[in-house]
């Protein structure tokens, strides 16, 4: 929130906030590997799932993203509009999945 008050660019700052919020809540995204443990490659379209409780979310929480965009999200650096757009789509889907999940 301080970064926004300091005048940083809104879009990448919000994506970093959303990613860190998911991590802090225990629903971080596994961005370095696919659900099958295969390393992601830039340029490929790959599935991404919330890391914690992935088995319970299988089929509901899966989303797709481009390898380079996911690498950018992992590093919290957004080199272009596509990376930002893909990050927004993936993070919103993950947040939506967490909000719809019934309490244990």
C-alpha positions in Angstrom: 0.0 0.0 0.0 2.9 2.3 0.7 4.2 1.8 -2.8 0.9 3.2 -4.2 1.1 6.2 -1.8 4.6 6.8 -3.0 3.4 7.1 -6.6 4.6 3.8 -8.0 2.8 2.5 -11.1 -0.6 1.1 -10.1 -0.9 -2.1 -12.2 2.4 -3.9 -11.4 2.1 -2.8 -7.7 -1.4 -4.3 -7.4 -0.2 -7.6 -9.0 2.7 -7.8 -6.5 0.2 -7.1 -3.7 -2.2 -9.8 -4.9 0.6 -12.4 -5.3 2.0 -11.7 -1.8 -1.5 -11.7 -0.3 -2.1 -15.2 -1.7 1.2 -16.3 -0.3 0.6 -14.9 3.1 -2.8 -16.6 3.3 -1.2 -19.9 2.4 -2.6 -20.1 -1.2 0.5 -19.1 -3.1 0.9 -20.1 -6.7 3.4 -22.7 -7.9 4.9 -20.7 -10.7 8.2 -22.4 -11.3 6.8 -25.9 -12.1 3.6 -27.4 -13.5 1.3 -29.5 -11.3 3.2 -32.5 -12.6 6.6 -31.1 -11.4 7.8 -30.2 -14.9 9.8 -26.9 -15.2 7.9 -24.2 -17.0 9.3 -22.9 -20.3 8.8 -19.4 -21.7 6.6 -19.3 -24.8 4.5 -22.4 -23.8 0.9 -22.3 -22.4 0.9 -24.1 -19.1 -1.5 -24.7 -16.3 -1.0 -23.0 -12.9 -2.7 -24.0 -9.6 -2.7 -22.6 -6.1 0.2 -24.5 -4.4 -1.5 -25.3 -1.0 -4.4 -27.7 -1.2 -3.9 -28.1 -4.9 -5.5 -31.6 -4.9 -8.7 -30.2 -3.5 -8.8 -27.4 -6.1 -7.9 -29.7 -9.0 -10.2 -29.0 -11.9 -11.7 -25.9 -10.3 -8.6 -23.8 -9.7 -6.6 -24.6 -12.8 -5.8 -21.7 -15.0 -3.5 -21.3 -18.0 -0.7 -18.8 -18.6 2.3 -18.3 -20.8 5.6 -19.5 -19.5 7.3 -16.1 -19.8 4.4 -14.3 -18.1 4.5 -16.8 -15.2 8.3 -16.4 -14.9 7.7 -12.6 -14.7 5.0 -13.1 -12.1 7.4 -15.3 -10.0 10.1 -12.7 -10.2 7.5 -9.9 -9.6 8.9 -8.1 -12.7 6.5 -7.3 -15.5 8.3 -6.6 -18.8 5.4 -5.9 -21.0 1.6 -5.6 -21.2 1.1 -9.3 -21.9 2.9 -10.2 -18.6 0.7 -7.8 -16.7 -2.5 -9.0 -18.4 -1.7 -12.7 -17.8 -0.7 -12.0 -14.2 -4.0 -10.2 -13.6 -5.9 -13.1 -15.1 -4.1 -15.8 -13.1 -4.2 -13.9 -9.8 -7.8 -13.0 -10.1 -8.7 -16.6 -10.8 -6.7 -17.8 -7.8 -8.3 -15.2 -5.5 -11.7 -16.2 -6.8 -11.0 -19.8 -6.2 -10.0 -19.0 -2.6 -13.0 -16.9 -2.0 -15.4 -19.6 -3.2 -13.7 -22.4 -1.2 -15.9 -23.4 1.8 -14.3 -23.0 5.3 -12.9 -26.3 6.8 
